[in-house]
Amino acid sequence: MKKIKSLIALALALVLCLGLIGCGKQPAEEGGNTQTSDLSNTLVYAGENESSINPVISAHDEIVELVFSGLMKYDGNGHPVEDLAESYEYDADTFTYTFKLRKGVKWHDGTDFTAKDVVFTYNVLTQDETLSSSVVSNYEDIVSVSAPDDYTVVITLDAYCANMLGYFTIGIIPQHLLEGEDMNTTSFNQKPVGTGRYKFVDWDTTGGMITFARNEEYYGKVPNIERVIYKTVAVESTKATMLESGEADLAWLNANYAEKFRGKDGYTNWDFTTADYRGASMNMATDFWKNNGDSIGVLNYAIDKEAIVRNVLNGQGCTAYSPIQKNPLGTNPEADIYSYDLDKFAKEMKALGWEKGDDGIYVRNGERFHFTIQTRDYEEERVDIANLMSSMLKQAGVEMEVVLVTKFDWNAGYNGFLAGFATQFDPDMAYGQFVTDGSNNSMHYSNAEVDRLLTEARHTEDPAKRLELYGEFEKVYAQNPGVLLVAYLDGNYVGTSALSGLDTSRVLGHHAVGVMWNIEEWTLNK
C-alpha cells in the first residue's frame, strides 16, 4: 500500500512539473524565467474560473490586483492610501482631486507610465457607452479628467462622493495598448500588461493555469515569491484534493472542507472576516416577481438561517439581515425585523391574500407560489444552501425550484439566482447594485426610497449623517427586499505550512477576494 501511495504521489508531482514547464516558457525580457521546473519559490494558488484580467471589466477579481495598480490602494484596515499617486489634494469648493503621480514607473512592457494612462482609464469608465462592466456607477459623478503634465492628473466631480478615494483604487490600464480597442473583446483581457507587483506570463487554457512572474522593477516592495501559478478551478472539492496532493499551496475552501485541514500536520488555516453574503436574489423583471414582489420579505419567516449557518457553513459565519451588515456604517438592529417563525409566516401570507391549495402550496389570484432559482452546479456550498432553503420553504407552503446550471444564464427567464455580494470597504459599494438602473443591478431591483437614501448618503460628507442614512436604507430595504438574505460567510483559507505572511486584518470581499493584498510580504519555503 505504501508503495502504491508513493507511486501516486510521484505521478502527481511529475504531472504538475510538466504542466508548469509547459506554461512557463517565454523570453526573459518579458519578465519570465525559463527555469520553471524549480517550484521552491512558486506559489500555486487554486483559484476561480477566469475569463479576463482587466480592472475595468473585472475589478473585483483576485489576480487583477496582482497585475494592475491604481491611483490609490486599500491598506490592511480597508482605508484607501496612495499607490501610483505619490500625493493628492482635494478642493472641496470645486469637488476636484489633483493627483501627483510617481515618476519612473514602467508598464510591464517597459513603456513609461504617465498621466495620459490615467486620463484614458477614467475616460473609458465614464465615456465608453459600449463598456460592459458592473463598476461604472462608481464613476458617474466624474465630469472631467485632465492631465496638465505627464505627472499630474486633475479629476473633477459634479458633487461630493463619499467613497471616491476608494473608487480611485481601480487599476489603471495602458493607453498605448488599448486606445481604439473594444474593451469587452480585446485580446488584452487575456494578455494583460499592468504596473503591478506581478507580470503576466502565460495563460494555458487547456491546463487551466495562469502564470505570473514578480515584477523586478516594481516601484514598491518587490515580492519575495518569484512566481504565482493561478489554477482556474471550478469544483470546490477539487481545490481540497489539490491541497492534499501537494498540487496547490493555497486555496479558499468552504467551511466544511477547510475544517478537514484544521490542526493537520503540514497545513495552516487562516480565517478572515468577510462581507460576503449569500441569498436568493430575485429577478424583478420576471412576471412572477412583477406580480408578487410584495411577498419576498415574508419568506424570511420560513427560513431557519441559524440552521443553515450551523449545518452548511459549519458555524463559520452568521445570519444575514442587511446587504451592508458587515460594514461599519451598517448593522442597524432595527432592520433585523424577521425571525424564524412559521406561525408568523402563515399569518403574514394570509394578510397578503395567499391561501394554501390542495397540494399545500400557497396560491394567489390563480397563481401558485412557485419560483425558480438558478445555482451553479459546481459550487457545493451554494447548492447546499439553496437546497436547504428550498426544503424549508416547501415545508411552509412555497416552492423554490433549484435549477442547477454550469453558467448563469440571465436570458433564460429564471426568477433569480443563488447570489453572493459584498460591501467590505464602504456601504456606497451597494449603490450600483440597488439603485434603479445601477451598473451592478442585474436583478432590476427598483425602490424610490432606496434610490433617495443611497444617493443622499453617497453625497453626504458627515459620517454621523451617513450612518443615519444607511440605517434608514437598511430598514426600508428590509421591508421591500430584492434578496432573500441568508448568511454571511467567514473566509476560510488553507495552505501549506511552508507559506507565511498572510495578514487576516483586512475584511475580504465576495468569494473572499483580497487575500493577496500584502502578497509582497509573503514567503514560501518549500
N, C-alpha and C positions, 0 to 999 in steps of 0.2 A: 504493500500500500504506500509506504514512504517513497519507494522508487517511482511509483506512478505519479504521486504528487510532485516529485522533483522534476519529472519529465514535463508535466503540465506547466509548472512554473517557468521552466526553461523555454518552452514553446511560446508562452505569452510574452516573455521578455524579448525573444527573438522577433516576434511579430511587431511588437512596439518599436524596437530599434530600427527594423527595416522600414516601418512607416515613417518614422521621424527622419531617417536619412533621405527617403524619397521626397518628403515635402520640404526639406530644408535646403536643397541645392539652389544656390543663386550666387551671383558675383559678390565679392567682398565689398565693392564700392556701393552696393545697395543696402549695406548695413547688416548683412547676414554673416554666418560663419559656416563654412562648408564642412567643418568637423562636428556635425550634429550628432554623431554616434555617442559622444560623451554627454550623458544625461545628468551628471552630478550637479550641475547648476542650471538645469532646465526645469521649470515648473510646468507640470502637466495638469491642467485645470479642466475638470468635467463640467462644462457649462451648459448653455441653452442652444437651441436651434437658432441660427442666424441667417439673414438674407442680405443684409447690408451693414456697412460700417461707415456711417455718415451722420454727424451730430444733428444736422437739420432735418434728417429723416428719422433717425432712431436715437434720440438724445438720451434715453434712459438706459441704454444697454451698457453692460459692464465694460466691454472691450473698447467702446468708443472713447472712454476716459483714459485708456492706455495710449491711444494713438494721438488724440487731439487735446488741446488745451484752450482755455477761454481767457477772456479779459480778467475774470475772477475765477476762483475755485472755492469749494467748501472745505473748511477745516474739520478737525475731529469733533467739534461741537456743533457742526452744521451751520456755521456762520461764513458768509462769503468774504474772502480775503483776496488780495491782489495776486495775479498769476502772470499772464502776458502783459498786463498793466503793471507798470512799476509804481504808479500812484494815480490818484484820481481826485477831482474836485467836483462838488455839486453846487449849482446855483439854484437855490430854492425859488427865486423870483421868476426864473425862466424855465424851470424844470430841466436844466441842462447838465449833463455829465461831460466832463473833459478828462480824457484818459491820456496819460503819458506812458508810452509803450517801452518795453525793454528793447535795448539795441543789441545787435549781434545774434539775434535768434534766427535759426535756419529752419526751413522746411526740410523734411526728411530727404528730399531730392537735392538738397544743397542750395536751393534758391533762398534769397533773403526774405524774411517775414517783415512786412511793412503795414502801415495804416490802411493801405489800399485793400488788403485782405480783409480787414475788419469791416470796412465800408461795404465791400462786396457781400460778406456773410449776412450782414443785417439788412441789406437791400433784398437779398434772396428771401429772408424771413418776413419782410414787410411788403414787398412789391411783386414777388413772383406768384401770380394768381394760379399757376399750374401746380404749385408745390403741394404735394400730398403729405401732410405732417400734422401730428397731434399737438405740436407746441406753438403754432403761430399765434394763438390767442394770447400767449405770454408777451407778445411784442406789439400788440395792437395800439398801444399808447405812443409808440415812437412816430414822430412826424418828420424827422430829418437826421441823416448821418453824414458827416463830412470829415475830411482829413486835411487840415491846414498845412501839414507837412507829413513826412514819412513816419514820424513817431508820435503824432498827436491825433486823437480821434475825438470828435465832438458829437454827442448824441442828445437830441432834444425831444422831450415828450410833450404831449398836449395837456398832461395833468400829472400830479404826483402819483407814482406807483410804488406801493409799499414793498414789494418784493423784487424791484427792478435789479438791484445788485445781485440777487440770486439768479435772475434770468440771464445776467451777463456772464454766468459760468458756462454757457453753451460753447462748444468747441468752435474755433474759427477755422474756416475752410479756405483753400488756396485759390485766389483769383486766376492765377496763370494756368491752372489745370482745369478749372471749371467754368470759366466765362464762356457763355454761349451753349453750354451743355444743358440737357434736360435733367434736372436734379433727381427726378424719380427713376430714371432708367440708365443714367450714365455708368459706364464701366468702373468709374472711380469708386463707386459704392462697394465694389468687391476688391479694389486695389487702392486703398486709401493712402493718402500722404498727409501727415499732420506735423505738429511741432512738439508732440508729447514725449512721454518717457520711453515709449517703445515704438519701433518702426515695424510696419507691416512687411512681412517677408513673402508669404505664400498662403494660398487658400486651396487646400486639397479637398475638393467637394466629394470625391469618391471615398476618401478615407475619413472624412468628417473632421479635418484638422485645420486650424488656422495658426500660422506660426508668426511670432513676433520676436525681434531682437532688440535688446536695450539700445537706446539712443545715446551713444558715447558723447555726443555734442549737446546733450540736453542742458538747458540753461540753469536748471536747478540741480538737486542732488541726483546723480546718476544711480540707477538702481543697482543693488548688489546681485540680483538674479539676472543672468545673462539672457536667457530666452524664456518665453512663455508659449506653451503649446495649448491652444484653446480647443478642446474637443467638443464638437457640436453634438450633444446627446439629447435625445427626446425622452426616452423612457427613464423614469425615476429609479427603478430597480437596477438599471444598468450602471448608473453612477456609483451605487453602493458596491456592485460587483467589481467595478474598475478600481475602487479603493482597496478592496480586499485582495485583488490580484496584483496590486502594485502598478497598474496601468495608469492610475491617476494619483496625483499628490494632494489635491484639494477639490472639494465639491460641496455645494449647498444641497442638503438632503432634507426630505420631510422628516418630521419629528420621530416617527417610528423607526425609520432606517438609521437616523442619527443615534438613537438610543442604543442600537446594537454595538456601536463602537465606543460607547462611554466607558472609560476605565480599561479599555482593551490595550494591551501592550503594543507599542509601535504607532499609536494614533493619538491625536489631540482633538478634543471637541471645543469649538468656540461658539458661544451662544450670544447672538446680537439681539438687541431690541429692534423691531422693525415697525413701520407704519403701514404694513402690507395687510390689507383685509380681504376676506372672501365673502361672497354673497351672490345671490341670483340677481343679475342686472337685467331689468325688463326693457324690451324694445317697445317704447311708447308709440312707435309709428305703426305697429301691427294692429289689426282690427280688434283683437281681443282686449288689448290694454286701452285702446281708444274708448271702448265700451265700459271697461271695468277697472280703470286705473285708480278709482277711489277705494279699491279693495286690496291694494298691495300692503299697506301698513298693517292691517288687521291680521295678516298672515304671521306676523311676528309672535302673536299669542300662541300659535300652534307649533312653534319651533323650540325645542329644548336645546338651546345653544350651549348650555353648560355640558350637556351630554356629548355634543359634537366636539367641544374642546377636549373633554376628557378621553373620549374614545378614538377620535380620528387624529387629534393633534397630540395625543399622549400628555395632555396637560401643558404643552408648550405653546401657550397663547392665552387669549382672554376673549370673552364675549364682546360683540360689537353692537353699538347702537348709533354711531355717528361716523360719517366718512372722514372727519378731521379729528377723531377722538384721540389719536396719539400725538397730536400737535400741542405745543404749549399754549396756543390760543384757542384750543378746542376743549373737549372734555367738560361740557356743560351738563351737570347731573339732571337738570330739568328736561333735557332731551331724552333721557333714558326712561321712556314712558311705557315700554312694553315688558311684560314678564311672560313666562311660560304658564299659560292658564287656559285650558281647553274650555272651561265654562264661560270665561270672559270672551273667548273666541266665538263660541256659539251665539252668545248674546249680541255681540257686535255684528256678526254675519246676518242675524235676523233683522237688526236695525237697518242694515244696508239693503234689505229686501231679498236676501238669499234664503232659499228653502231647500232642504235635502230631498233629492229624488229617490225613487225606489231602489236605486243601486247604492245609496248612501253618499252620493256626490251632490254637492250644492248646485242649484240651478237658479238662474235669474233671467227673466224675460226670455225664457225658452233656451237659454244658453248655459251649458254645463261649465262648471269652474274647472276647466282643463286648459293647461298651457304647456308649451314646450321650452326646455332649456338645453341648449347645446353645450356639451362639455368635451374637451379634448381627451381622447381615449388613453393617451399615454401619461396623463397627469393623474397618478393614482390618488393623491390626496384630494384633488378636486372632485374626482369621480366618487370617492367615498363620502365626501361632504354632500354632494348632490344627491346621491342615493339615500343617505340618511335623512336629508331634508324631505325628499320625495316620500319616504316611508312615513315620516311624522305627519306630513300634510295629508297623506291618504287616510291615515287614521282619523284625522279631523274632518274629512269630507272634501278634500281638494286634490285634484290630480295634477301633479307636476311631473310631466313626462321628461325623463332624462334621455337626450339623444346624443349618443357618442359619435364624435366626428374626429377626423385626423387633423383637420384645419378648420378654423372658424369660417363659416360662410354667412356673410352679412346680407346676402340677397336671397336666401332660401326661405325666408318667411318665418323663421323660428321666433318665438315670443321673448327670447332673451338668451343669456349665456351665463355660465358659472364664472363670475368675474373676480378679478383682483386689481386693486388700485392702491396708491399710497400718496400721502401728502406729508413727507417726512421733514421738510425744511420750513415751509411756510404754508398756512392754510389757503393762501391765494392759489396754490397749486391745484386746488379743486375748482377754480374759476372756469377753466376751459372744459371741464367735464360736466358741470352742472348748469352753467349759464346757457340760455337759449342760443342754439346755433354755435356753441363753442367748438373749437377745433378738435377737442377730445371728447365731444358729446356724441359718441357713436350710437347711443340708445335714444336720442331725440327727446331727452327729458326737457320739460319746459314748465316753469313756475314763475310768475311775475314777481312775487315777493322774494323768492330766492335770487332772481336776477338783481333786484334792487339792493338786497343786503350784500351780495358778493361784490357788486360793482362799487357800492359805497365803501365797503371795507378795503377794497383794493386801493382806493384813492384817499384813504384816511391815514394821517401820519401819527396821531396819538395812539400809542399801544393800548391804553386803557379803553379807548373808544373802539378800537379794532376788536378787542376781547369781547366787548359788549355786542358788537355787530355779529361776530361769528357765533356767539352764544345764541343770538336770535335766529341766525341761519340754522343752527342745529335743531332748534325747536320747531321751526317752520318745516324743515326738511323731514323731520321725524313724523310729522302729521301727514305729509304727502310725499313719501319716498319714491324713488325710481329703482332703488336697490333694496332687496331683502337681505339686509346685513346679517352676518352670522358670527364671524370671529376674526380676530387679529392673530397673525402668526408670529412666533419667535423666529429668528434667523439662525437655523442650526447648521453650522459648517463643521465638516470633518476633514482632517488632513493627516498626512504623515507627521510623526513626531520630529522628523528632520526639518520641518518648516517652523519658523518662528517669526515674530514681529507683527502679527495681526493685532490690530487695535480695535477693541469692541466698544469704544466710547461713542462712536457715531451711530445714530439711528439710521437704519438701512431702508431702502425703498421697496418697490414692487419686485417680487422674486428675490428679495434680499439683496438687491443690487447696491453696490457701493463698498463691498468688502475690500476692494483693491485701492481704496482711497489713499493709503500710505504704503503702497507696494514697494516704493523705493527704500523703505526701511526693513523690508523682509529679508531673511537669509534662509538658505536652503543648504543643508549639509547631508547629502545622501551618501 
